[in-house]
Amino acid sequence: MKTVHAAWTDTVLVCKKCSKKLDGGFGPKGKTPLAKALRQELAVRKGRKGELGIIEVKCLGICPRNAVTVVTGKAPGDWALVANGAPISDVVRDLGLRSTTPSAGSEGEA
């Protein structure tokens, strides 16, 4: 078996079926899918070279009304139901994700 290295520190699985049902539902205009909004908020590059893997997967089987099911690699036993229109900064905080942008870690520094 061959292996391929990825720079990921965490993985986020986002239900594509839930996102499609909401017709986006996130971002300033409420039309951005959750996975795309998370990538933008966290400044994550697509593919294995990014620090975080945000992957849209087929149905996870929960199918909540007006929400998207999300699973993180750090807490695979705790599935999150992200409400339609939830502020992305709150979603990032609640999922325990961290931004890969340099300015995000400068809070509280003097």
Buried (B, 14 or more C-beta within 10 A) or exposed (E): EEEEEEEBBBBBBBBBBBBEBBEBBBBEEEEBBBBBBBBEBBBBEEEEEBBBBBEBEEEBEBEBEEBBBBBBEEEEEEBBBBBBEBEBEEBBEEBEBBBBEEEEEEEEEE
